């Protein structure tokens, strides 16, 4: 049986978009983390990306919660 995450990744367009953005931000943060020193602009970008990632994760969790509620009502 698929997890809610897997089901949403295959069937929910908005969830897919949020997950893709989250992954892109994670990859960019990884690039910044690999650097020994960050410029001031990179430090600002790092903070901004962390906030964006958190917001995206919150949105994804909200969609997952709704999905689980709907599944429980159907069952």
PQR file of N, CA, C, O and H, with PARSE charges and radii, in Angstrom:
ATOM      1  N   UNK A   1       0.838  -1.195   0.000 -0.4000 1.5000
ATOM      2  CA  UNK A   1       0.000   0.000   0.000 -0.0000 2.0000
ATOM      3  C   UNK A   1       0.875   1.248   0.000  0.5500 1.7000
ATOM      4  O   UNK A   1       1.865   1.333   0.727 -0.5500 1.4000
ATOM      5  N   UNK A   2       0.490   2.207  -0.827 -0.4000 1.5000
ATOM      6  CA  UNK A   2       1.254   3.452  -0.948 -0.0000 2.0000
ATOM      7  C   UNK A   2       1.084   4.328   0.286  0.5500 1.7000
ATOM      8  O   UNK A   2       0.019   4.363   0.903 -0.5500 1.4000
ATOM      9  H   UNK A   2      -0.314   2.137  -1.418  0.4000 1.0000
ATOM     10  N   UNK A   3       2.151   5.031   0.628 -0.4000 1.5000
ATOM     11  CA  UNK A   3       2.058   6.022   1.701 -0.0000 2.0000
ATOM     12  C   UNK A   3       1.302   7.232   1.148  0.5500 1.7000
ATOM     13  O   UNK A   3       1.200   7.404  -0.067 -0.5500 1.4000
ATOM     14  H   UNK A   3       3.016   5.002   0.127  0.4000 1.0000
ATOM     15  N   UNK A   4       0.770   8.074   2.050 -0.4000 1.5000
ATOM     16  CA  UNK A   4       0.106   9.295   1.560 -0.0000 2.0000
ATOM     17  C   UNK A   4       1.042  10.130   0.677  0.5500 1.7000
ATOM     18  O   UNK A   4       0.615  10.686  -0.335 -0.5500 1.4000
ATOM     19  H   UNK A   4       0.853   7.934   3.036  0.4000 1.0000
ATOM     20  N   UNK A   5       2.318  10.212   1.065 -0.4000 1.5000
ATOM     21  CA  UNK A   5       3.289  10.975   0.284 -0.0000 2.0000
ATOM     22  C   UNK A   5       3.381  10.432  -1.136  0.5500 1.7000
ATOM     23  O   UNK A   5       3.321  11.190  -2.105 -0.5500 1.4000
ATOM     24  H   UNK A   5       2.665   9.760   1.887  0.4000 1.0000
ATOM     25  N   UNK A   6       3.529   9.106  -1.254 -0.4000 1.5000
ATOM     26  CA  UNK A   6       3.654   8.483  -2.584 -0.0000 2.0000
ATOM     27  C   UNK A   6       2.395   8.697  -3.411  0.5500 1.7000
ATOM     28  O   UNK A   6       2.470   8.997  -4.602 -0.5500 1.4000
ATOM     29  H   UNK A   6       3.578   8.490  -0.468  0.4000 1.0000
ATOM     30  N   UNK A   7       1.238   8.542  -2.775 -0.4000 1.5000
ATOM     31  CA  UNK A   7      -0.029   8.744  -3.492 -0.0000 2.0000
ATOM     32  C   UNK A   7      -0.150  10.172  -3.999  0.5500 1.7000
ATOM     33  O   UNK A   7      -0.541  10.408  -5.142 -0.5500 1.4000
ATOM     34  H   UNK A   7       1.177   8.299  -1.807  0.4000 1.0000
ATOM     35  N   UNK A   8       0.191  11.119  -3.135 -0.4000 1.5000
ATOM     36  CA  UNK A   8       0.098  12.519  -3.530 -0.0000 2.0000
ATOM     37  C   UNK A   8       1.111  12.862  -4.615  0.5500 1.7000
ATOM     38  O   UNK A   8       0.826  13.683  -5.487 -0.5500 1.4000
ATOM     39  H   UNK A   8       0.509  10.927  -2.207  0.4000 1.0000
ATOM     40  N   UNK A   9       2.279  12.249  -4.573 -0.4000 1.5000
ATOM     41  CA  UNK A   9       3.293  12.516  -5.604 -0.0000 2.0000
ATOM     42  C   UNK A   9       2.832  12.048  -6.982  0.5500 1.7000
ATOM     43  O   UNK A   9       3.270  12.584  -8.001 -0.5500 1.4000
ATOM     44  H   UNK A   9       2.510  11.582  -3.865  0.4000 1.0000
ATOM     45  N   UNK A  10       1.964  11.064  -7.015 -0.4000 1.5000
ATOM     46  CA  UNK A  10       1.501  10.573  -8.313 -0.0000 2.0000
ATOM     47  C   UNK A  10       0.177  11.186  -8.743  0.5500 1.7000
ATOM     48  O   UNK A  10      -0.189  11.103  -9.916 -0.5500 1.4000
ATOM     49  H   UNK A  10       1.608  10.628  -6.187  0.4000 1.0000
ATOM     50  N   UNK A  11      -0.559  11.811  -7.796 -0.4000 1.5000
ATOM     51  CA  UNK A  11      -1.913  12.238  -8.157 -0.0000 2.0000
ATOM     52  C   UNK A  11      -2.233  13.706  -7.873  0.5500 1.7000
ATOM     53  O   UNK A  11      -3.264  14.200  -8.329 -0.5500 1.4000
ATOM     54  H   UNK A  11      -0.262  11.878  -6.843  0.4000 1.0000
ATOM     55  N   UNK A  12      -1.394  14.405  -7.146 -0.4000 1.5000
ATOM     56  CA  UNK A  12      -1.741  15.772  -6.715 -0.0000 2.0000
ATOM     57  C   UNK A  12      -0.726  16.754  -7.301  0.5500 1.7000
ATOM     58  O   UNK A  12       0.424  16.809  -6.867 -0.5500 1.4000
ATOM     59  H   UNK A  12      -0.556  14.005  -6.776  0.4000 1.0000
ATOM     60  N   UNK A  13      -1.171  17.525  -8.293 -0.4000 1.5000
ATOM     61  CA  UNK A  13      -0.274  18.414  -9.030 -0.0000 2.0000
ATOM     62  C   UNK A  13       0.387  19.472  -8.136  0.5500 1.7000
ATOM     63  O   UNK A  13       1.586  19.726  -8.259 -0.5500 1.4000
ATOM     64  H   UNK A  13      -2.106  17.480  -8.646  0.4000 1.0000
ATOM     65  N   UNK A  14      -0.380  20.078  -7.249 -0.4000 1.5000
ATOM     66  CA  UNK A  14       0.169  21.116  -6.373 -0.0000 2.0000
ATOM     67  C   UNK A  14       1.210  20.510  -5.431  0.5500 1.7000
ATOM     68  O   UNK A  14       2.267  21.100  -5.206 -0.5500 1.4000
ATOM     69  H   UNK A  14      -1.354  19.872  -7.149  0.4000 1.0000
ATOM     70  N   UNK A  15       0.907  19.335  -4.884 -0.4000 1.5000
ATOM     71  CA  UNK A  15       1.848  18.656  -3.989 -0.0000 2.0000
ATOM     72  C   UNK A  15       3.156  18.349  -4.728  0.5500 1.7000
ATOM     73  O   UNK A  15       4.244  18.536  -4.185 -0.5500 1.4000
ATOM     74  H   UNK A  15       0.048  18.857  -5.067  0.4000 1.0000
ATOM     75  N   UNK A  16       3.036  17.879  -5.965 -0.4000 1.5000
ATOM     76  CA  UNK A  16       4.221  17.580  -6.787 -0.0000 2.0000
ATOM     77  C   UNK A  16       5.076  18.826  -6.973  0.5500 1.7000
ATOM     78  O   UNK A  16       6.300  18.771  -6.857 -0.5500 1.4000
ATOM     79  H   UNK A  16       2.152  17.727  -6.406  0.4000 1.0000
ATOM     80  N   UNK A  17       4.428  19.943  -7.261 -0.4000 1.5000
ATOM     81  CA  UNK A  17       5.137  21.207  -7.484 -0.0000 2.0000
ATOM     82  C   UNK A  17       5.862  21.638  -6.197  0.5500 1.7000
ATOM     83  O   UNK A  17       7.025  22.040  -6.239 -0.5500 1.4000
ATOM     84  H   UNK A  17       3.434  19.988  -7.356  0.4000 1.0000
ATOM     85  N   UNK A  18       5.171  21.551  -5.069 -0.4000 1.5000
ATOM     86  CA  UNK A  18       5.778  21.923  -3.794 -0.0000 2.0000
ATOM     87  C   UNK A  18       6.978  21.029  -3.483  0.5500 1.7000
ATOM     88  O   UNK A  18       8.019  21.512  -3.039 -0.5500 1.4000
ATOM     89  H   UNK A  18       4.226  21.224  -5.035  0.4000 1.0000
ATOM     90  N   UNK A  19       6.828  19.729  -3.719 -0.4000 1.5000
ATOM     91  CA  UNK A  19       7.913  18.783  -3.448 -0.0000 2.0000
ATOM     92  C   UNK A  19       9.117  19.067  -4.345  0.5500 1.7000
ATOM     93  O   UNK A  19      10.262  18.967  -3.905 -0.5500 1.4000
ATOM     94  H   UNK A  19       5.982  19.337  -4.080  0.4000 1.0000
ATOM     95  N   UNK A  20       8.853  19.420  -5.604 -0.4000 1.5000
ATOM     96  CA  UNK A  20       9.938  19.716  -6.532 -0.0000 2.0000
ATOM     97  C   UNK A  20      10.696  20.972  -6.085  0.5500 1.7000
ATOM     98  O   UNK A  20      11.927  20.999  -6.097 -0.5500 1.4000
ATOM     99  H   UNK A  20       7.923  19.500  -5.962  0.4000 1.0000
ATOM    100  N   UNK A  21       9.954  22.000  -5.692 -0.4000 1.5000
ATOM    101  CA  UNK A  21      10.594  23.226  -5.208 -0.0000 2.0000
ATOM    102  C   UNK A  21      11.416  22.933  -3.948  0.5500 1.7000
ATOM    103  O   UNK A  21      12.533  23.428  -3.799 -0.5500 1.4000
ATOM    104  H   UNK A  21       8.954  21.978  -5.682  0.4000 1.0000
ATOM    105  N   UNK A  22      10.860  22.138  -3.057 -0.4000 1.5000
ATOM    106  CA  UNK A  22      11.551  21.789  -1.812 -0.0000 2.0000
ATOM    107  C   UNK A  22      12.882  21.101  -2.129  0.5500 1.7000
ATOM    108  O   UNK A  22      13.907  21.400  -1.516 -0.5500 1.4000
ATOM    109  H   UNK A  22       9.952  21.736  -3.178  0.4000 1.0000
ATOM    110  N   UNK A  23      12.852  20.183  -3.085 -0.4000 1.5000
ATOM    111  CA  UNK A  23      14.064  19.468  -3.492 -0.0000 2.0000
ATOM    112  C   UNK A  23      15.089  20.423  -4.100  0.5500 1.7000
ATOM    113  O   UNK A  23      16.281  20.322  -3.808 -0.5500 1.4000
ATOM    114  H   UNK A  23      12.020  19.941  -3.583  0.4000 1.0000
ATOM    115  N   UNK A  24      14.633  21.343  -4.939 -0.4000 1.5000
ATOM    116  CA  UNK A  24      15.549  22.311  -5.553 -0.0000 2.0000
ATOM    117  C   UNK A  24      16.216  23.182  -4.497  0.5500 1.7000
ATOM    118  O   UNK A  24      17.417  23.443  -4.566 -0.5500 1.4000
ATOM    119  H   UNK A  24      13.665  21.424  -5.177  0.4000 1.0000
ATOM    120  N   UNK A  25      15.435  23.628  -3.525 -0.4000 1.5000
ATOM    121  CA  UNK A  25      16.002  24.452  -2.451 -0.0000 2.0000
ATOM    122  C   UNK A  25      17.001  23.641  -1.614  0.5500 1.7000
ATOM    123  O   UNK A  25      18.040  24.157  -1.202 -0.5500 1.4000
ATOM    124  H   UNK A  25      14.459  23.417  -3.469  0.4000 1.0000
ATOM    125  N   UNK A  26      16.677  22.380  -1.371 -0.4000 1.5000
ATOM    126  CA  UNK A  26      17.597  21.507  -0.620 -0.0000 2.0000
ATOM    127  C   UNK A  26      18.921  21.351  -1.353  0.5500 1.7000
ATOM    128  O   UNK A  26      19.990  21.401  -0.745 -0.5500 1.4000
ATOM    129  H   UNK A  26      15.833  21.961  -1.705  0.4000 1.0000
ATOM    130  N   UNK A  27      18.838  21.163  -2.660 -0.4000 1.5000
ATOM    131  CA  UNK A  27      20.056  20.992  -3.454 -0.0000 2.0000
ATOM    132  C   UNK A  27      20.910  22.255  -3.416  0.5500 1.7000
ATOM    133  O   UNK A  27      22.131  22.182  -3.283 -0.5500 1.4000
ATOM    134  H   UNK A  27      17.969  21.122  -3.154  0.4000 1.0000
ATOM    135  N   UNK A  28      20.266  23.404  -3.533 -0.4000 1.5000
ATOM    136  CA  UNK A  28      21.009  24.673  -3.480 -0.0000 2.0000
ATOM    137  C   UNK A  28      21.628  24.865  -2.099  0.5500 1.7000
ATOM    138  O   UNK A  28      22.771  25.307  -1.990 -0.5500 1.4000
ATOM    139  H   UNK A  28      19.274  23.463  -3.641  0.4000 1.0000
ATOM    140  N   UNK A  29      20.892  24.539  -1.053 -0.4000 1.5000
ATOM    141  CA  UNK A  29      21.442  24.643   0.302 -0.0000 2.0000
ATOM    142  C   UNK A  29      22.649  23.720   0.475  0.5500 1.7000
ATOM    143  O   UNK A  29      23.627  24.084   1.127 -0.5500 1.4000
ATOM    144  H   UNK A  29      19.963  24.180  -1.141  0.4000 1.0000
ATOM    145  N   UNK A  30      22.575  22.533  -0.109 -0.4000 1.5000
ATOM    146  CA  UNK A  30      23.710  21.605  -0.060 -0.0000 2.0000
ATOM    147  C   UNK A  30      24.937  22.224  -0.723  0.5500 1.7000
ATOM    148  O   UNK A  30      26.055  22.092  -0.226 -0.5500 1.4000
ATOM    149  H   UNK A  30      21.780  22.237  -0.638  0.4000 1.0000
ATOM    150  N   UNK A  31      24.716  22.903  -1.852 -0.4000 1.5000
ATOM    151  CA  UNK A  31      25.830  23.566  -2.541 -0.0000 2.0000
ATOM    152  C   UNK A  31      26.452  24.634  -1.649  0.5500 1.7000
ATOM    153  O   UNK A  31      27.674  24.751  -1.558 -0.5500 1.4000
ATOM    154  H   UNK A  31      23.807  23.010  -2.256  0.4000 1.0000
ATOM    155  N   UNK A  32      25.602  25.400  -0.999 -0.4000 1.5000
ATOM    156  CA  UNK A  32      26.113  26.455  -0.117 -0.0000 2.0000
ATOM    157  C   UNK A  32      26.851  25.860   1.082  0.5500 1.7000
ATOM    158  O   UNK A  32      27.869  26.396   1.520 -0.5500 1.4000
ATOM    159  H   UNK A  32      24.609  25.305  -1.072  0.4000 1.0000
ATOM    160  N   UNK A  33      26.344  24.771   1.600 -0.4000 1.5000
ATOM    161  CA  UNK A  33      26.952  24.123   2.769 -0.0000 2.0000
ATOM    162  C   UNK A  33      28.348  23.598   2.451  0.5500 1.7000
ATOM    163  O   UNK A  33      29.219  23.562   3.321 -0.5500 1.4000
ATOM    164  H   UNK A  33      25.517  24.335   1.245  0.4000 1.0000
ATOM    165  N   UNK A  34      28.555  23.195   1.208 -0.4000 1.5000
ATOM    166  CA  UNK A  34      29.859  22.659   0.807 -0.0000 2.0000
ATOM    167  C   UNK A  34      30.948  23.730   0.761  0.5500 1.7000
ATOM    168  O   UNK A  34      32.137  23.415   0.826 -0.5500 1.4000
ATOM    169  H   UNK A  34      27.848  23.224   0.502  0.4000 1.0000
ATOM    170  N   UNK A  35      30.546  24.978   0.650 -0.4000 1.5000
ATOM    171  CA  UNK A  35      31.524  26.064   0.571 -0.0000 2.0000
ATOM    172  C   UNK A  35      32.151  26.308   1.941  0.5500 1.7000
ATOM    173  O   UNK A  35      31.495  26.188   2.975 -0.5500 1.4000
ATOM    174  H   UNK A  35      29.581  25.234   0.598  0.4000 1.0000
ATOM    175  N   UNK A  36      33.401  26.644   1.920 -0.4000 1.5000
ATOM    176  CA  UNK A  36      34.102  26.932   3.176 -0.0000 2.0000
ATOM    177  C   UNK A  36      33.636  28.273   3.753  0.5500 1.7000
ATOM    178  O   UNK A  36      33.397  28.394   4.955 -0.5500 1.4000
ATOM    179  H   UNK A  36      33.934  26.742   1.080  0.4000 1.0000
ATOM    180  N   UNK A  37      33.512  29.265   2.885 -0.4000 1.5000
ATOM    181  CA  UNK A  37      33.071  30.598   3.302 -0.0000 2.0000
ATOM    182  C   UNK A  37      31.942  31.057   2.402  0.5500 1.7000
ATOM    183  O   UNK A  37      31.942  30.789   1.201 -0.5500 1.4000
ATOM    184  H   UNK A  37      33.705  29.166   1.909  0.4000 1.0000
ATOM    185  N   UNK A  38      30.986  31.748   2.989 -0.4000 1.5000
ATOM    186  CA  UNK A  38      29.875  32.291   2.214 -0.0000 2.0000
ATOM    187  C   UNK A  38      29.987  33.810   2.162  0.5500 1.7000
ATOM    188  O   UNK A  38      30.369  34.454   3.139 -0.5500 1.4000
ATOM    189  H   UNK A  38      30.987  31.966   3.965  0.4000 1.0000
ATOM    190  N   UNK A  39      29.647  34.367   1.004 -0.4000 1.5000
ATOM    191  CA  UNK A  39      29.573  35.823   0.898 -0.0000 2.0000
ATOM    192  C   UNK A  39      28.334  36.282   1.666  0.5500 1.7000
ATOM    193  O   UNK A  39      27.502  35.463   2.057 -0.5500 1.4000
ATOM    194  H   UNK A  39      29.337  33.843   0.211  0.4000 1.0000
ATOM    195  N   UNK A  40      28.216  37.570   1.875 -0.4000 1.5000
ATOM    196  CA  UNK A  40      27.035  38.088   2.564 -0.0000 2.0000
ATOM    197  C   UNK A  40      25.758  37.736   1.799  0.5500 1.7000
ATOM    198  O   UNK A  40      24.744  37.380   2.401 -0.5500 1.4000
ATOM    199  H   UNK A  40      28.892  38.235   1.557  0.4000 1.0000
ATOM    200  N   UNK A  41      25.814  37.837   0.468 -0.4000 1.5000
ATOM    201  CA  UNK A  41      24.655  37.491  -0.358 -0.0000 2.0000
ATOM    202  C   UNK A  41      24.299  36.014  -0.207  0.5500 1.7000
ATOM    203  O   UNK A  41      23.124  35.654  -0.140 -0.5500 1.4000
ATOM    204  H   UNK A  41      26.637  38.126  -0.021  0.4000 1.0000
ATOM    205  N   UNK A  42      25.320  35.167  -0.155 -0.4000 1.5000
ATOM    206  CA  UNK A  42      25.070  33.731   0.005 -0.0000 2.0000
ATOM    207  C   UNK A  42      24.489  33.421   1.386  0.5500 1.7000
ATOM    208  O   UNK A  42      23.648  32.533   1.522 -0.5500 1.4000
ATOM    209  H   UNK A  42      26.274  35.460  -0.209  0.4000 1.0000
ATOM    210  N   UNK A  43      24.933  34.146   2.400 -0.4000 1.5000
ATOM    211  CA  UNK A  43      24.375  33.951   3.741 -0.0000 2.0000
ATOM    212  C   UNK A  43      22.892  34.320   3.755  0.5500 1.7000
ATOM    213  O   UNK A  43      22.074  33.622   4.353 -0.5500 1.4000
ATOM    214  H   UNK A  43      25.616  34.868   2.289  0.4000 1.0000
ATOM    215  N   UNK A  44      22.557  35.428   3.087 -0.4000 1.5000
ATOM    216  CA  UNK A  44      21.155  35.836   2.985 -0.0000 2.0000
ATOM    217  C   UNK A  44      20.342  34.806   2.205  0.5500 1.7000
ATOM    218  O   UNK A  44      19.212  34.483   2.571 -0.5500 1.4000
ATOM    219  H   UNK A  44      23.222  35.996   2.601  0.4000 1.0000
ATOM    220  N   UNK A  45      20.929  34.298   1.131 -0.4000 1.5000
ATOM    221  CA  UNK A  45      20.258  33.277   0.321 -0.0000 2.0000
ATOM    222  C   UNK A  45      20.013  32.020   1.154  0.5500 1.7000
ATOM    223  O   UNK A  45      18.952  31.402   1.061 -0.5500 1.4000
ATOM    224  H   UNK A  45      21.847  34.560   0.833  0.4000 1.0000
ATOM    225  N   UNK A  46      20.988  31.652   1.959 -0.4000 1.5000
ATOM    226  CA  UNK A  46      20.860  30.466   2.803 -0.0000 2.0000
ATOM    227  C   UNK A  46      19.676  30.609   3.773  0.5500 1.7000
ATOM    228  O   UNK A  46      18.877  29.686   3.929 -0.5500 1.4000
ATOM    229  H   UNK A  46      21.850  32.154   2.035  0.4000 1.0000
ATOM    230  N   UNK A  47      19.580  31.758   4.408 -0.4000 1.5000
ATOM    231  CA  UNK A  47      18.475  32.009   5.348 -0.0000 2.0000
ATOM    232  C   UNK A  47      17.141  31.990   4.607  0.5500 1.7000
ATOM    233  O   UNK A  47      16.166  31.399   5.072 -0.5500 1.4000
ATOM    234  H   UNK A  47      20.230  32.507   4.281  0.4000 1.0000
ATOM    235  N   UNK A  48      17.113  32.648   3.447 -0.4000 1.5000
ATOM    236  CA  UNK A  48      15.879  32.707   2.649 -0.0000 2.0000
ATOM    237  C   UNK A  48      15.447  31.306   2.215  0.5500 1.7000
ATOM    238  O   UNK A  48      14.267  30.967   2.292 -0.5500 1.4000
ATOM    239  H   UNK A  48      17.905  33.128   3.070  0.4000 1.0000
ATOM    240  N   UNK A  49      16.402  30.497   1.760 -0.4000 1.5000
ATOM    241  CA  UNK A  49      16.083  29.141   1.309 -0.0000 2.0000
ATOM    242  C   UNK A  49      15.566  28.277   2.453  0.5500 1.7000
ATOM    243  O   UNK A  49      14.643  27.484   2.267 -0.5500 1.4000
ATOM    244  H   UNK A  49      17.362  30.773   1.698  0.4000 1.0000
ATOM    245  N   UNK A  50      16.152  28.427   3.620 -0.4000 1.5000
ATOM    246  CA  UNK A  50      15.687  27.651   4.780 -0.0000 2.0000
ATOM    247  C   UNK A  50      14.249  28.003   5.127  0.5500 1.7000
ATOM    248  O   UNK A  50      13.447  27.125   5.445 -0.5500 1.4000
ATOM    249  H   UNK A  50      16.902  29.071   3.771  0.4000 1.0000
ATOM    250  N   UNK A  51      13.928  29.283   5.065 -0.4000 1.5000
ATOM    251  CA  UNK A  51      12.557  29.715   5.346 -0.0000 2.0000
ATOM    252  C   UNK A  51      11.589  29.197   4.283  0.5500 1.7000
ATOM    253  O   UNK A  51      10.492  28.741   4.602 -0.5500 1.4000
ATOM    254  H   UNK A  51      14.579  29.996   4.807  0.4000 1.0000
ATOM    255  N   UNK A  52      12.003  29.271   3.021 -0.4000 1.5000
ATOM    256  CA  UNK A  52      11.163  28.769   1.934 -0.0000 2.0000
ATOM    257  C   UNK A  52      10.923  27.274   2.072  0.5500 1.7000
ATOM    258  O   UNK A  52       9.803  26.793   1.900 -0.5500 1.4000
ATOM    259  H   UNK A  52      12.895  29.642   2.761  0.4000 1.0000
ATOM    260  N   UNK A  53      11.988  26.547   2.385 -0.4000 1.5000
ATOM    261  CA  UNK A  53      11.864  25.096   2.553 -0.0000 2.0000
ATOM    262  C   UNK A  53      10.881  24.766   3.669  0.5500 1.7000
ATOM    263  O   UNK A  53      10.054  23.866   3.523 -0.5500 1.4000
ATOM    264  H   UNK A  53      12.898  26.938   2.526  0.4000 1.0000
ATOM    265  N   UNK A  54      10.967  25.476   4.763 -0.4000 1.5000
ATOM    266  CA  UNK A  54      10.078  25.242   5.891 -0.0000 2.0000
ATOM    267  C   UNK A  54       8.623  25.533   5.511  0.5500 1.7000
ATOM    268  O   UNK A  54       7.719  24.772   5.853 -0.5500 1.4000
ATOM    269  H   UNK A  54      11.639  26.207   4.882  0.4000 1.0000
ATOM    270  N   UNK A  55       8.413  26.641   4.802 -0.4000 1.5000
ATOM    271  CA  UNK A  55       7.062  26.979   4.362 -0.0000 2.0000
ATOM    272  C   UNK A  55       6.503  25.908   3.420  0.5500 1.7000
ATOM    273  O   UNK A  55       5.345  25.507   3.541 -0.5500 1.4000
ATOM    274  H   UNK A  55       9.148  27.259   4.523  0.4000 1.0000
ATOM    275  N   UNK A  56       7.338  25.452   2.482 -0.4000 1.5000
ATOM    276  CA  UNK A  56       6.909  24.409   1.549 -0.0000 2.0000
ATOM    277  C   UNK A  56       6.572  23.120   2.288  0.5500 1.7000
ATOM    278  O   UNK A  56       5.576  22.464   1.983 -0.5500 1.4000
ATOM    279  H   UNK A  56       8.279  25.779   2.384  0.4000 1.0000
ATOM    280  N   UNK A  57       7.403  22.764   3.257 -0.4000 1.5000
ATOM    281  CA  UNK A  57       7.168  21.545   4.037 -0.0000 2.0000
ATOM    282  C   UNK A  57       5.849  21.652   4.798  0.5500 1.7000
ATOM    283  O   UNK A  57       5.083  20.691   4.860 -0.5500 1.4000
ATOM    284  H   UNK A  57       8.212  23.297   3.504  0.4000 1.0000
ATOM    285  N   UNK A  58       5.587  22.823   5.377 -0.4000 1.5000
ATOM    286  CA  UNK A  58       4.327  23.039   6.091 -0.0000 2.0000
ATOM    287  C   UNK A  58       3.131  22.876   5.145  0.5500 1.7000
ATOM    288  O   UNK A  58       2.129  22.257   5.503 -0.5500 1.4000
ATOM    289  H   UNK A  58       6.210  23.604   5.327  0.4000 1.0000
ATOM    290  N   UNK A  59       3.247  23.433   3.941 -0.4000 1.5000
ATOM    291  CA  UNK A  59       2.163  23.318   2.958 -0.0000 2.0000
ATOM    292  C   UNK A  59       1.957  21.852   2.565  0.5500 1.7000
ATOM    293  O   UNK A  59       0.822  21.387   2.460 -0.5500 1.4000
ATOM    294  H   UNK A  59       4.061  23.936   3.650  0.4000 1.0000
ATOM    295  N   UNK A  60       3.051  21.135   2.351 -0.4000 1.5000
ATOM    296  CA  UNK A  60       2.957  19.728   1.974 -0.0000 2.0000
ATOM    297  C   UNK A  60       2.318  18.913   3.100  0.5500 1.7000
ATOM    298  O   UNK A  60       1.489  18.041   2.839 -0.5500 1.4000
ATOM    299  H   UNK A  60       3.973  21.513   2.436  0.4000 1.0000
ATOM    300  N   UNK A  61       2.696  19.190   4.336 -0.4000 1.5000
ATOM    301  CA  UNK A  61       2.125  18.471   5.469 -0.0000 2.0000
ATOM    302  C   UNK A  61       0.632  18.766   5.603  0.5500 1.7000
ATOM    303  O   UNK A  61      -0.144  17.885   5.975 -0.5500 1.4000
ATOM    304  H   UNK A  61       3.369  19.899   4.547  0.4000 1.0000
ATOM    305  N   UNK A  62       0.227  19.995   5.303 -0.4000 1.5000
ATOM    306  CA  UNK A  62      -1.190  20.339   5.320 -0.0000 2.0000
ATOM    307  C   UNK A  62      -1.971  19.541   4.292  0.5500 1.7000
ATOM    308  O   UNK A  62      -3.066  19.057   4.579 -0.5500 1.4000
ATOM    309  H   UNK A  62       0.857  20.711   5.001  0.4000 1.0000
ATOM    310  N   UNK A  63      -1.420  19.401   3.105 -0.4000 1.5000
ATOM    311  CA  UNK A  63      -2.066  18.616   2.046 -0.0000 2.0000
ATOM    312  C   UNK A  63      -2.130  17.144   2.468  0.5500 1.7000
ATOM    313  O   UNK A  63      -3.146  16.482   2.259 -0.5500 1.4000
ATOM    314  H   UNK A  63      -0.531  19.794   2.872  0.4000 1.0000
ATOM    315  N   UNK A  64      -1.050  16.635   3.058 -0.4000 1.5000
ATOM    316  CA  UNK A  64      -1.042  15.241   3.534 -0.0000 2.0000
ATOM    317  C   UNK A  64      -2.108  15.021   4.604  0.5500 1.7000
ATOM    318  O   UNK A  64      -2.801  14.004   4.598 -0.5500 1.4000
ATOM    319  H   UNK A  64      -0.224  17.172   3.228  0.4000 1.0000
ATOM    320  N   UNK A  65      -2.234  15.983   5.523 -0.4000 1.5000
ATOM    321  CA  UNK A  65      -3.247  15.870   6.582 -0.0000 2.0000
ATOM    322  C   UNK A  65      -4.652  15.799   5.981  0.5500 1.7000
ATOM    323  O   UNK A  65      -5.466  14.967   6.382 -0.5500 1.4000
ATOM    324  H   UNK A  65      -1.671  16.809   5.527  0.4000 1.0000
ATOM    325  N   UNK A  66      -4.926  16.678   5.019 -0.4000 1.5000
ATOM    326  CA  UNK A  66      -6.230  16.678   4.340 -0.0000 2.0000
ATOM    327  C   UNK A  66      -6.471  15.341   3.652  0.5500 1.7000
ATOM    328  O   UNK A  66      -7.565  14.782   3.727 -0.5500 1.4000
ATOM    329  H   UNK A  66      -4.265  17.354   4.694  0.4000 1.0000
ATOM    330  N   UNK A  67      -5.445  14.835   2.985 -0.4000 1.5000
ATOM    331  CA  UNK A  67      -5.542  13.574   2.264 -0.0000 2.0000
ATOM    332  C   UNK A  67      -5.878  12.442   3.230  0.5500 1.7000
ATOM    333  O   UNK A  67      -6.752  11.621   2.952 -0.5500 1.4000
ATOM    334  H   UNK A  67      -4.556  15.289   2.925  0.4000 1.0000
ATOM    335  N   UNK A  68      -5.179  12.402   4.370 -0.4000 1.5000
ATOM    336  CA  UNK A  68      -5.440  11.350   5.359 -0.0000 2.0000
ATOM    337  C   UNK A  68      -6.871  11.443   5.899  0.5500 1.7000
ATOM    338  O   UNK A  68      -7.538  10.423   6.069 -0.5500 1.4000
ATOM    339  H   UNK A  68      -4.470  13.069   4.595  0.4000 1.0000
ATOM    340  N   UNK A  69      -7.337  12.656   6.166 -0.4000 1.5000
ATOM    341  CA  UNK A  69      -8.713  12.835   6.647 -0.0000 2.0000
ATOM    342  C   UNK A  69      -9.711  12.320   5.627  0.5500 1.7000
ATOM    343  O   UNK A  69     -10.678  11.647   5.985 -0.5500 1.4000
ATOM    344  H   UNK A  69      -6.795  13.485   6.028  0.4000 1.0000
ATOM    345  N   UNK A  70      -9.483  12.633   4.356 -0.4000 1.5000
ATOM    346  CA  UNK A  70     -10.381  12.169   3.301 -0.0000 2.0000
ATOM    347  C   UNK A  70     -10.366  10.642   3.202  0.5500 1.7000
ATOM    348  O   UNK A  70     -11.403  10.009   3.004 -0.5500 1.4000
ATOM    349  H   UNK A  70      -8.698  13.180   4.065  0.4000 1.0000
ATOM    350  N   UNK A  71      -9.164  10.060   3.344 -0.4000 1.5000
ATOM    351  CA  UNK A  71      -9.049   8.608   3.269 -0.0000 2.0000
ATOM    352  C   UNK A  71      -9.774   7.937   4.433  0.5500 1.7000
ATOM    353  O   UNK A  71     -10.401   6.892   4.265 -0.5500 1.4000
ATOM    354  H   UNK A  71      -8.322  10.574   3.504  0.4000 1.0000
ATOM    355  N   UNK A  72      -9.683   8.546   5.605 -0.4000 1.5000
ATOM    356  CA  UNK A  72     -10.361   7.992   6.790 -0.0000 2.0000
ATOM    357  C   UNK A  72     -11.872   8.099   6.667  0.5500 1.7000
ATOM    358  O   UNK A  72     -12.599   7.234   7.155 -0.5500 1.4000
ATOM    359  H   UNK A  72      -9.173   9.396   5.741  0.4000 1.0000
ATOM    360  N   UNK A  73     -12.350   9.158   6.017 -0.4000 1.5000
ATOM    361  CA  UNK A  73     -13.789   9.319   5.841 -0.0000 2.0000
ATOM    362  C   UNK A  73     -14.349   8.311   4.844  0.5500 1.7000
ATOM    363  O   UNK A  73     -15.488   7.863   4.967 -0.5500 1.4000
ATOM    364  H   UNK A  73     -11.759   9.862   5.621  0.4000 1.0000
ATOM    365  N   UNK A  74     -13.521   7.959   3.843 -0.4000 1.5000
ATOM    366  CA  UNK A  74     -13.938   7.009   2.814 -0.0000 2.0000
ATOM    367  C   UNK A  74     -13.958   5.599   3.390  0.5500 1.7000
ATOM    368  O   UNK A  74     -14.841   4.802   3.075 -0.5500 1.4000
ATOM    369  H   UNK A  74     -12.595   8.324   3.742  0.4000 1.0000
ATOM    370  N   UNK A  75     -12.977   5.299   4.236 -0.4000 1.5000
ATOM    371  CA  UNK A  75     -12.835   3.939   4.781 -0.0000 2.0000
ATOM    372  C   UNK A  75     -13.896   3.595   5.793  0.5500 1.7000
ATOM    373  O   UNK A  75     -13.899   2.488   6.331 -0.5500 1.4000
ATOM    374  H   UNK A  75     -12.259   5.947   4.492  0.4000 1.0000
TER
END
